[in-house]
């Protein structure tokens, strides 16, 4: 018997949140819990509120990466 379809969305949500947490932990001044929370928030909105699937969740994570990158560039310029 195969796992239910929603299992993959949940697994991707957890993997992305853990990945963002670990990436932030590697950075010097990155807030790890904020990055993981943003990842969970993006995944939750895409999966539960919009009802989209795995591809949309992956694209959402890519948009999050671009957003964090733009934020960090702007923040570093203003220091």
Protein Blocks (a to p, Z undefined) as FASTA:
>chain_A
ZZdfklmmmmmmmmmmmmmmmmmmmpmklcfklmmmmmmmmmmmmmmmnopafklmmmmm
mmmmmmmmmmmmmmmmmZZ
